Amino acid sequence: MKNAYLTLIAILLATIPMTISCGHMSNRSRNAGEGNADDTIICEINSFIASPDSFVNKEVIITGRCIHVCPHGKRRAFLAAETDSFLLTCESTAYLGGAFPKSIEGHTVTMTGILREVRIDENAIGQIVENHAIRKAVLARNNVLLDTVTTPPCPYGKITRNQRGINSFDEQIENFRSRIHTRFGKTNKDYISIYHLQVSDLKQLD
């Protein structure tokens, strides 16, 4: 179903301007969502983009411009670099009361949280395709067209999963498979990774 599909693929790494190099701050461990962080990592964005795998399940401090807070529940916000070429999906946790303040939109903020990874492989794609087909069949039995009940994809979410300019479901699946094939040829990894930040602390800087 679409909600399961969006939950699975709704995130990709962002470029966020930082002024200091990667480093570790000891004794700053905390829980955020599921799991523990051993250290808090402050990272210059170029290093973050170059090796995001090294930050997975660790606490990171990231500064960037919040370009959007989702209006439905305000549980998701997007951080951007100056070019908006990459976005990072940030999800509010109970530490923030479960929602981001709308007032941070358009401002530079620092987010502290645990970086999480969603892996898209052929098994995940198969489940996405199966759920999509089931939903389409159920609607067809009730003489309802899928396009009439499908919410247009979030333009910010499309950027986080590196699918800017892709609109149809078939194009999305083809894009995932092409990127998996390319990555496997380069790294022998048969999946692509999409990242999001579970935010436990927030500061507005301007």
Summary of the structure (lengths in Angstrom):
residues: 206
radius of gyration: 17.8
end to end distance: 40.0
largest distance: 59.4
contacts: 625
relative contact order: 0.22
helix: 35%
strand: 28%
